[in-house]
């Protein structure tokens, strides 16, 4: 598992800055040459090389390559990426060079070549921005196009629902400050949320009297620390930002240095969060709420004077009192009250439309500005005309413009309020991390000599943390003392508490139920499983579903088309009145034909809603991925959702997918007289060099014969060779040992006795794997290994069949075992003895038949098939998931989550369809009604302020419809399916 996870870490960290992810080093592989001091090697310049390695097929191959490299002197660290056939090495050129490393890989049985330019290609960084002012897909498309047009930007993804942008860029060509400037140049406010550098960056708050001299002393002291890359001080808010290498230093060191530099006059602490997504969202909600309340202060009197008081005797006479010529007191009052609403409270719509038009695009702000301006300035014209002419009575629409702005602000307020709820999944995940932790002080003998509470963000690697019953685990690590049960449901979705004892791993954010644990930290901060899951969910919510392109295409022409329709509506009604196209009785007594036509035109302009279309997909994807995360199903964005809902064929791997993935030895039959302890001593000596699960089962079984030994030391294996999918060879104690399947024996020219053949057939009939052991070219034993089925597999396969999903098993195991397992679980189609590339070929073959194929596997050995499938599902524990290879990651080991993933994707996509149906239907029916389609037959017309309220309601309704996904429950078929875990001691 460790090799697998490091391979993934290699993929995830596209910018390989300095150190690799932490890994246990093999005792036989020194990092420095013998006789050379560590300091001498550090002083030498460190170099990095990337190799293309041909021939790797699984994690065992990756382990072989890694061991071969680390045996060389002068190797600092190495990471092997089996998915992309790459090996990345940190080394000291004073002791080893690229050619020596390449030869070492070649000696391990793989072809290797140095990639010279790839390091530069992989220097991309990720930058995340918060963009304020985007209201529809036209805005998001403008921002996306602007960023992608910048030299050095590889890709830009805009999420309208969260108002965030994720940018992949080359920092050598363009900086994140230039990206901010470009967004602001296009009329939007941009705030930097994070950059790729932030994963090793912390902000501290400084308390105490700060002078320029003391600040300079603190900055110099921090800069002098090893591993510190950059120090930035903001004296206005007493904030210190530090970029550093987490393997060399950490926040506690910084705080100690700061407080020591000031001789006790300064106190440093983690800077309070203030620029996060949640705080920015709350600020936006408050702004809209405040604007709405202020608009009501002015709009309610306008509404009352124009709609209510006109029917109350006494008040009506006061409002109708003439002031200048035909201008009344009521008209002056409405003009005065509506002006602040139009130009102060509604100023955001002017700036938004100006910025959009300046760059050749049109958004919702343009429609609102045009509609309200038409109503307001016509009313001003009418008032001026009444004031200057003795016989011209004023008819104003001041209530239209002010009420329109008020209702739109109310709609935006409700919309941002609802959109905030779509990202609650991330907030809940982030809240899982405890605020404080109890740090233990350990002496050289390993005894606890003290403890004190610290901020959980100050935990460093290798710290020992005390976890009390009922407390949250503060970081990823392993138990060094104590035993307890830990509730991991909040991370993996596994409801049953998991027993933990010395040596077991724990996940940060989980809850210790009973018993005290001492946990040594292995991954902290951004490296922790919880942080990786949060990043995965954030990335998923940024990724667009292909169906989103439909809305993007419509939005490109939507606003210009609506403006044309609004103008044509006004013109048609105006000309119809001039040409006596309808009876004069249709015109209300309070207005003339021009004013009636104007109202119809304004209504068309403000009822059209591009926002509902733009929010239809991203809000549903956000809620769907968030719900999936809470269920232990991590869906990597809209593409995975859209593909998963179409799945009608699932290809299952056997080991670790249908079975529990931990093989155990069930029987041993010797064909030659010898002591079983000695027999397994030879087998373990060779298999201890392999990473294969069967090899680990053999080694674990061999340890049972040497329980009296604290540390198991096996005889040395020379000339070790691993043959992928077949077995291993080596020389142990001058004996040629071959351990593997029947094919390996025959390929090695070793004859198999009849007794051995019969034993193999017998094991295969029992759905067990038969391993042959040969010593000096003679088969001396047959070992039967069984990998138990996961509980409830038969029920899962049965439910999938009822969902019209075809099930196929593809495995590298032999045909006998494969057929026995398939028959037991109810799978009819089986492909056995398949190599990794053959699994991928089978997936492509099924796709050629017109099937939408999902591949369920462990994510490494099955990586070619996972990538080839329409939907790749990695199954495994939360900290060892194949994040990069799969489209969907199943946090638990339960196969029922395959059903949950497919069902959730179908429900989410159904909600997306419903959102589009509502958004399109609203515009297709709303625009004709606003244009007066029902007026000739029913006399019904839609006032502009009602049209504006309907427009605002359409966006809110789409978001709320997506929010209903939060009530998702697993299929009822799973309610009766009780899946219990199996623990192999």
Order of alpha helices (4+ residues) and beta strands (2+ residues): alpha-alpha-beta-alpha-beta-beta-alpha-beta-alpha-beta-alpha-beta-beta-alpha-beta-beta-alpha-beta-beta-alpha-beta-alpha-alpha-beta-beta-alpha-alpha-alpha-alpha-alpha-beta-beta-beta-beta-beta-alpha-beta-beta-beta-beta-alpha-alpha-alpha-alpha-beta-alpha-beta-beta-alpha-alpha-beta-beta-beta-alpha-alpha-beta-beta-alpha-beta-alpha-beta-alpha-beta-alpha-beta-beta-alpha-alpha-alpha
